[in-house]
Structure formats: C-alpha cells, structure tokens
Amino acid sequence: MTDYDQLDAWIDQHFDEEVRFLQALVQVPTDTPPGNNAPHAERTAELLAGFGLQAEKHAVPEAEVKAAGLQSITNLIVRRAYAAGGRTIALNAHGDVVPPGEGWTHDPYGGEIVDGKIYGRATAVSKGDFASFTFAVRALEALQAAGAPLKGNVEMHFTYDEEFGGEMGPGWLLKNGLTKPDLMIAAGFSYEVVTAHNGCLQMEVTVHGKMAHAAIPDTGIDALQGAVTILNALYAQNLKYKQVTSKVAGIEHPYLNVGRIEGGTNTNVVPGKVAIKLDRRMIPEEDPVAVDADIRRVIAEAAASFPGITVDIRRILLARSLKPLAGNQPLVDAIQKHGQALFGQPIPAMGTPLYTDVRLYGEAGIPGVIYGAGPRSVLESHAKRADERLDLEDLRRATKVIARTLRDLLQ
C-alpha cells in the first residue's frame, strides 16, 4: 500500500467515529449573537483529549470579548510536532455560527442523519471541518506510527469569532504571538480551492429627525422618510457597482445590502430616529479606504437633500479582501491533485464572494487557501439558512484530501 492508500484506509475505518465527533460538536449551540462560545471550546477540547490530542485553551479576556459584542470566547490550538526541519501547517475552522432562524425540518442541534446527509447548524460551515481536520491529523499520525518520515508541525486552530469578523479569533491568536505558521488551510468546500475572497465593510447609519404626534406631522421631522431618501441613493449606487467587474474567477462585482432597519416608537408617532445597517462587499481590486469614503459621500449628499435630518455613521466591521500570496502554490497543487483523484473531477482554484477570517492570516504574511468538507456551493449547503446539511461522502473524501495534502507538505 502507498502512503495515500494507508491514509485513506485509516479514514474509512474510523469514519463512523468521525461522524459521531461531528454530531457531538453540532449538539452544543454556538449561536453568534449572542456569542457565548466558551462552552463549545471546552466540549471540543474534551473530545480531542479522548483522541490523545491536547488542546491549548486561550481564553480571550472578558473585556475584549464584550467590547466586540460577544459573551465568551476560548480559542483552541492543538500542536503536533514531527521531525525537525519541516514547515508548520495550520488548519483553521470556526465554531461560531449565526442563529438557526425559522423553517427547519430537522433539529438544528440534533446532528440527524438522513439519506447520507448530516443536518444541523454548522455541519457545513464549519464544524464539519473541525471533524475533517481532526481526523486528517489522526490519520497522518497513524501513518507516522507505521514508519512514514514526516518533518515539521501541524497546528489546528479552532476559533470562535468568524461571524463578527475574526479579530477575537485568528486575529487575537496572531496579535498575541501564539502562532505564526508557514502555510495554512481554512475551512471551506470540497469542490474548489479558494485563493481569494471579497472584503466587507459594514456600517450602522442612524438618521435623526424630530418626533411628533401623527395628528400634527408638520411639527416633526420624519426620520424614516429621510432614511428612505438615503436608501434610494444607496440602491442607485448599487446599480453602478454591477458595472464593475473583478478579474478574479468566481468573483463578479461589488454590491451593497441593507440587512436591518430599526426605528420609530409607535404607529401614531412621527419617527424621530431610524437606524440602518448596511453591508458593502468589496472585490479584491478595491481600496477599502476609498470605498468607505464613497459610501459616506453618498449618504451625506442624500441627507443634505432632506432638510432637518442629521446622520451619524458608525463602522461596525472592516474585513479586507483575501488576495493570493505567492507562497500558496504548494497548497493549491496538492489539494488539486488529491481532490481530482478522490472526487473524480478537477478542483479549480478560484475566488469567492464571501468574506472570511482567513484574510487575517494573509495580512500577517501567511500564505493560505480555503478548502474543506462541503458541497459545490453555499446555496447547496443551506449555510445560514434552514436545514443546513453536509453530505457525508463529501466529508469522507475531503478528510482524505487534507490528510494526503499534509503528507505531501510534511515530507
């Protein structure tokens, strides 16, 4: 048997155990918000210890967590050292997820298996890759125990702040000097290897008017009508974004979404305040500073056209784009080779319109890619929607791809 055969065989022999591990992870909620994620880290560390993998627990100070709008975060690092002289490869997956919402036909925390798929929040994004990465590392160590010469180190980073931008997850680990790998692979989908992604600017725009009784509306200034004027200007700008094209395969154009509006006090009161939360996706070619300035310009010009209102703008998030770093080619080559062998089709290298906390590794000069267990698209996975699911065969094959890739990189 080749080394690849041995890795594949070990994963097949332990696949039921891998599925049970994923079920156990799904059964501990990590809804963010509110972001009370330390209990999941404790449970994960307990499960890893059962495999002989000791996890370092790095609790983010409460004040920093609260300032980020979360409740608790404990990030985990598992370090595995082999012979000296090789590279350090990090594997990162995030455990925090958006709340399940409505419309589920399966328990979002059940890990129920139906027709070869496991259902539950974070099965696809990205507790599924807690499982794929863990069992790929375990298979690698079984290979080493059988005599395969491995050089270097593997680190697993299980973090809990991707939904709020990652600064308290990978960003916190990197800022505090707790890790500096040579290469990294982050949780992703099985049928493509992602080398670039969009950036994201999120803002809260608060429109102030003057409350008044609805019977005498002229004595007030309607903040909602002012907000509508601003919204119309933003949506007009969105049409212009569609005329801009990215040169990165898989990424089309910039766009803007208004995802939340709050305001007013009652139906018989002229609204005195309305808050809008917007999300502006930036293609890799865009400058975040210029994008920020342009959004503020559009809002200011629209507000000036509605007499009496004032506007406050607060930045919620700035996540820069992930741009390919020159050193990522060994990752791309290995994943494409083994992905094609195991999935029976080419695994393209491309960009994605998502934004992730992988960018933080890139900003630290660490070449990385996004690859892991998952279907062909976010839509197919139902990520951030009801009935999120993961095909178990995708999990099995992606685990083998990661294990084989690690074997190649740690020679």
C-alpha positions in Angstrom: 0.0 0.0 0.0 1.1 3.5 -0.7 1.1 6.2 2.0 -2.0 7.6 0.3 -3.7 4.2 0.5 -2.9 3.9 4.2 -4.3 7.3 5.0 -7.5 6.5 3.0 -7.9 3.2 4.7 -7.5 4.6 8.2 -10.1 7.3 7.5 -12.5 4.7 6.2 -12.0 2.5 9.2 -12.7 5.5 11.6 -15.3 7.3 9.6 -18.2 6.4 11.9 -16.2 7.8 14.8 -15.6 11.0 12.8 -19.4 11.4 12.2 -20.1 10.9 15.9 -17.5 13.5 16.7 -19.2 16.0 14.3 -22.6 15.2 15.8 -21.3 15.9 19.3 -20.0 19.3 18.1 -23.3 20.2 16.5 -25.2 19.4 19.6 -23.5 22.2 21.6 -25.0 25.5 20.3 -22.7 28.4 19.3 -25.2 31.0 18.2 -23.5 34.3 17.5 -25.1 36.5 18.5 -25.2 36.2 21.5 -21.7 34.6 21.2 -21.4 32.5 24.4 -18.9 30.2 22.7 -16.5 29.1 25.5 -18.7 26.1 26.4 -18.2 24.7 22.9 -14.5 25.1 23.2 -14.5 23.2 26.5 -16.5 20.4 24.9 -14.3 20.3 21.8 -11.1 20.1 24.0 -12.7 17.3 26.0 -13.4 15.3 22.8 -10.0 15.9 21.4 -8.4 14.7 24.6 -10.2 11.4 24.1 -8.2 11.1 20.9 -4.9 11.9 22.7 -4.9 15.4 21.2 -4.3 18.0 23.9 -5.7 21.4 23.1 -4.3 24.7 24.5 -7.1 26.8 25.7 -6.7 30.5 25.1 -9.5 32.5 26.7 -9.9 36.0 25.3 -10.2 38.5 28.2 -13.8 39.3 29.1 -13.4 43.0 28.5 -12.1 42.4 24.9 -14.9 39.9 24.2 -17.6 42.3 25.5 -16.2 45.2 23.5 -16.5 43.1 20.4 -20.2 42.5 21.2 -19.8 38.8 22.3 -20.1 37.0 25.6 -17.3 34.5 25.8 -14.5 33.1 23.6 -11.9 30.4 24.2 -9.8 29.7 21.1 -8.1 26.3 20.8 -4.7 25.4 19.4 -3.6 21.8 19.0 0.1 21.5 18.1 1.6 18.3 16.7 5.4 18.1 16.2 7.2 15.7 13.9 10.8 15.6 12.9 12.8 18.8 12.8 13.4 20.7 9.5 9.9 21.0 8.0 7.2 23.6 7.7 4.4 24.4 10.1 1.0 23.9 8.6 -2.1 25.4 10.3 -5.6 24.2 9.9 -8.3 26.7 10.9 -12.0 26.2 11.3 -14.5 28.4 13.2 -17.1 27.2 15.6 -19.3 30.2 15.9 -22.4 30.4 13.7 -25.5 32.5 13.1 -28.6 31.5 15.0 -30.7 28.9 13.2 -33.7 31.0 12.4 -37.0 29.6 11.2 -38.1 26.9 8.8 -36.1 23.9 9.9 -37.5 20.4 9.3 -34.6 18.9 11.3 -33.4 19.8 14.8 -30.7 22.4 14.2 -28.7 21.0 17.1 -29.5 17.3 16.5 -26.9 16.2 14.0 -29.6 14.0 12.5 -28.5 11.8 9.6 -31.0 11.3 6.7 -30.2 9.9 3.2 -26.5 10.1 3.7 -26.5 13.7 4.9 -26.0 15.2 8.4 -28.3 18.0 9.3 -27.7 20.8 11.8 -26.3 24.3 12.2 -22.6 24.5 11.3 -22.5 21.0 9.8 -21.2 22.6 6.5 -19.8 25.9 7.9 -17.6 25.0 9.7 -17.9 22.4 12.4 -17.7 19.9 9.6 -14.0 20.9 9.3 -13.4 20.5 13.0 -14.0 16.9 12.0 -12.2 16.7 8.7 -9.1 18.4 10.1 -9.0 16.4 13.3 -9.4 13.0 11.6 -6.9 14.0 8.8 -4.3 14.7 11.5 -5.1 11.5 13.3 -4.7 9.5 10.1 -1.4 11.3 9.5 -0.2 10.3 12.9 -1.2 6.7 12.3 0.9 6.8 9.1 3.9 8.2 11.0 3.5 5.4 13.6 3.7 3.0 10.7 7.1 4.4 9.8 6.4 7.3 7.4 9.0 10.0 7.8 7.3 13.3 8.5 9.0 16.7 9.1 7.6 19.8 10.5 4.5 20.6 12.5 0.7 20.7 12.2 -1.4 23.1 14.2 -5.2 23.0 14.4 -6.8 26.4 15.2 -10.4 26.1 16.4 -11.6 29.7 16.8 -14.9 31.4 17.6 -15.2 34.9 16.0 -15.7 34.4 12.3 -19.3 35.8 12.3 -18.2 39.1 13.9 -15.0 39.4 11.8 -12.4 37.2 13.3 -10.4 39.8 15.4 -11.2 37.8 18.6 -10.4 34.5 16.8 -7.4 34.1 14.5 -6.7 37.8 14.8 -6.3 37.5 18.5 -4.1 34.5 18.3 -1.8 36.2 15.7 -1.7 39.5 17.5 -0.7 37.8 20.8 2.1 35.9 19.1 0.6 32.5 19.8 1.1 31.2 16.3 2.9 32.0 13.1 2.6 29.1 10.7 4.3 28.9 7.3 1.2 27.8 5.5 -2.5 27.5 6.4 -5.7 25.8 5.2 -9.0 27.2 6.4 -12.4 25.5 6.4 -14.1 25.5 3.0 -15.9 23.5 0.4 -14.7 20.3 -1.3 -15.1 21.1 -5.0 -12.9 24.2 -5.3 -9.8 25.6 -3.6 -10.3 29.2 -2.8 -7.3 31.6 -3.1 -9.1 35.0 -2.8 -12.3 36.4 -1.4 -14.2 39.6 -1.2 -13.8 42.2 1.6 -16.7 43.5 3.6 -17.5 46.9 5.1 -20.4 47.1 7.5 -21.9 50.3 8.8 -24.7 51.5 11.0 -26.3 54.7 9.7 -28.5 56.5 12.3 -30.9 59.1 10.9 -32.1 61.7 13.4 -35.3 63.7 12.9 -37.8 65.1 15.4 -40.7 63.1 16.9 -44.2 64.5 16.7 -47.8 63.4 17.1 -49.1 61.8 13.9 -52.1 64.2 14.0 -49.8 67.2 13.5 -46.9 65.7 11.5 -45.7 69.0 10.3 -44.4 69.8 13.8 -41.9 67.0 13.4 -39.2 65.8 11.0 -39.7 62.3 9.8 -36.5 60.3 10.2 -38.0 57.4 8.3 -38.7 59.5 5.2 -35.1 60.8 5.5 -33.9 57.2 5.7 -35.8 56.3 2.6 -34.1 59.1 0.7 -30.7 57.7 1.8 -31.8 54.1 1.0 -32.8 55.2 -2.5 -29.4 56.8 -3.0 -27.6 53.7 -1.8 -29.7 51.4 -4.0 -29.0 53.7 -7.0 -25.3 53.3 -6.2 -25.7 49.6 -6.1 -26.7 49.6 -9.8 -23.4 51.3 -10.6 -21.5 48.6 -8.7 -22.8 46.0 -11.1 -20.9 47.7 -13.9 -17.6 47.0 -12.2 -16.1 43.6 -12.9 -13.4 41.7 -10.9 -10.6 39.9 -12.7 -10.7 37.1 -10.1 -12.5 34.0 -11.3 -15.5 33.3 -9.0 -16.0 36.9 -8.0 -18.2 39.1 -10.2 -18.8 42.7 -8.9 -19.1 44.8 -5.7 -22.5 45.1 -4.1 -24.4 46.5 -1.2 -27.1 45.1 1.0 -29.2 46.8 3.7 -29.9 43.9 6.1 -31.6 45.6 9.0 -33.7 48.7 9.7 -35.0 49.8 13.1 -36.8 52.9 14.2 -39.9 54.7 15.4 -41.8 54.4 18.6 -45.4 53.8 17.6 -47.8 53.9 14.7 -49.2 57.3 15.8 -45.8 59.0 16.2 -43.6 60.6 13.5 -40.4 58.6 13.7 -37.6 60.6 15.4 -34.8 58.1 14.8 -34.1 55.3 12.3 -31.1 53.1 12.2 -29.9 51.3 9.0 -27.3 48.5 8.9 -25.6 48.0 5.6 -23.1 45.5 4.2 -20.8 46.6 1.3 -18.9 43.7 -0.3 -15.6 44.8 -1.9 -13.9 42.9 -4.7 -10.1 42.3 -4.2 -9.2 45.1 -6.6 -11.0 47.8 -4.4 -9.4 50.0 -1.8 -11.3 49.8 1.5 -10.4 53.4 2.4 -11.9 54.7 -0.9 -15.0 52.5 -0.6 -15.6 53.8 3.0 -15.2 57.4 1.8 -17.6 56.9 -1.2 -20.3 55.4 1.0 -20.1 58.3 3.3 -20.3 60.7 0.4 -23.5 59.1 -1.0 -25.1 59.2 2.4 -24.1 62.8 3.1 -25.4 64.0 -0.3 -28.7 62.2 0.2 -29.1 63.5 3.7 -28.5 67.1 2.6 -31.4 66.8 0.2 -33.9 66.1 3.1 -34.0 69.3 5.3 -33.8 68.9 9.0 -32.3 65.4 9.4 -28.9 64.7 10.8 -26.9 61.5 10.3 -24.4 59.5 12.4 -22.3 56.8 10.7 -20.6 54.1 12.7 -18.3 51.5 11.2 -19.2 48.0 12.5 -16.7 45.9 10.5 -13.9 46.3 8.0 -12.8 42.9 6.7 -10.3 43.3 3.9 -10.2 41.1 0.9 -8.1 37.9 0.8 -5.6 38.2 -2.0 -3.4 35.3 -3.2 0.1 35.2 -1.7 2.9 33.8 -3.8 3.8 31.0 -1.4 0.4 29.4 -1.5 1.1 27.3 -4.7 2.2 24.1 -2.8 -1.2 24.1 -1.1 -3.1 24.6 -4.3 -1.1 22.0 -6.2 -1.5 19.3 -3.5 -5.2 19.9 -3.0 -5.9 20.0 -6.7 -4.0 16.7 -7.3 -5.7 14.8 -4.5 -9.0 16.4 -4.9 -9.2 15.3 -8.5 -8.1 11.8 -7.6 -10.7 11.4 -4.9 -13.6 13.4 -6.3 -13.1 12.4 -9.9 -13.2 15.9 -11.3 -10.9 19.0 -11.5 -10.8 21.2 -8.4 -10.5 24.7 -9.7 -8.5 27.4 -7.9 -10.8 30.5 -7.7 -12.2 33.3 -5.6 -15.4 33.5 -3.6 -17.8 36.4 -3.0 -17.8 35.5 0.7 -15.5 37.1 3.3 -13.8 35.1 6.0 -11.3 35.4 8.8 -8.7 33.8 6.6 -7.8 37.3 5.4 -6.2 37.8 8.9 -3.6 35.1 8.2 -2.9 36.7 4.8 -2.5 40.1 6.4 0.1 38.5 8.7 2.0 37.3 5.6 0.9 33.7 5.9 0.0 32.1 2.5 -3.3 30.2 2.8 -6.2 28.7 0.9 -9.8 27.8 1.8 -10.6 24.1 1.4 -12.6 21.5 3.4 -15.7 19.4 3.7 -18.7 20.8 1.9 -20.9 20.8 -1.3 -20.4 22.7 -4.5 -21.9 25.9 -3.3 -23.1 27.9 -0.3 -26.6 27.6 -1.6 -26.4 23.8 -1.8 -25.1 23.6 1.8 -28.0 25.8 3.2 -25.4 27.7 5.2 -27.1 30.5 7.2 -30.5 29.1 6.2 -32.8 26.4 7.5 -31.8 22.7 7.2 -28.0 23.3 6.8 -26.6 20.0 5.8 -23.4 18.2 4.8 -23.1 15.1 2.5 -21.2 12.5 4.5 -19.3 11.3 1.4 -18.0 14.9 0.9 -16.8 14.8 4.5 -15.1 11.5 4.0 -13.4 12.4 0.8 -12.3 15.9 2.0 -10.8 14.4 5.1 -8.7 12.2 2.8 -7.7 15.2 0.6 -6.5 17.1 3.7 -4.6 14.1 5.1 -2.9 13.4 1.7 -2.0 17.2 1.4 -0.5 17.2 4.8 1.6 14.2 4.0 3.0 15.9 0.9 3.8 19.2 2.7 5.5 17.5 5.6 7.9 15.3 3.7 
